């Protein structure tokens, strides 16, 4: 299900026009609707499960739940979450990805 225009507008207003994860400002029609719990993992199209994210964070999140994404990137708890006050550069997320990949490759050698 694709949210109606009214639902998209409401989500945009609730989040102050910012991505839920990186906090970057988004134009009213330049964002993606993300499910905190993906449909493939039992999530629903209910309003409580929907949030606004930028395309970069959407791709990075993939099939993770909101909780898994927040834990991986050290973004705090998902309950009552709001977008960051200051934008977080995408390089921050990339640095964590590289560090986790480095650790995983190190484990496979041991």
Secondary structure, 3 states (H helix, E strand, C coil): CCCCHHHHHHHHHHCCCECCCCCCECCCCCCEEEECCCHHHCCCCCHHHEEEECHHHHHHHCCCCHHHHHHHCCCCCCCCCCCCCCCCCHHHHHHHHHHHHHHHHHHHHC
